[in-house]
């Protein structure tokens, strides 16, 4: 179980709590991350636009759940500016 505000948060709610944290935190505002319990901890899956964003997500989750081992399977999507203008009909 995970400690929360002097009480405990049942394991089945930890994933939902992380999803809410990531979606509601204005510095992250990320909805594309999936959280799965894999003993001995949690695995975060998904893709983000930069390595910095991935590190910020992991930092926020680790701050909120310091006793949970966190594994990242968050990839970084390569983004590039278009090489040419898109032609519209």
C-alpha positions, 0 to 999 in steps of 0.5 A: 500500500502507498501512504497518502496524507497520513492514511493509505491508498490501496494499490488498486487506486495508485494507477488512477492517482498517477493518471490524475496527477499527470493530467492535472499538473499544469507543468506536465498536463500529460494524458498519454501515459499508461500506468501498470503495476508490475511487481515490485513496482509500477511501469509507466508506458507511452510516448512524449515529445522530449526527454525533458518531458519524460524526466519531468513526468518521472520526477513528479511521480517519484515525488508523489510516490517516493516508496514505489519503485518506478520503471519507465518505458516512455519513449520520445517521439522524434519531432521535426519541422516539415521539410516542405509546405503541404499542398491543399486541394 
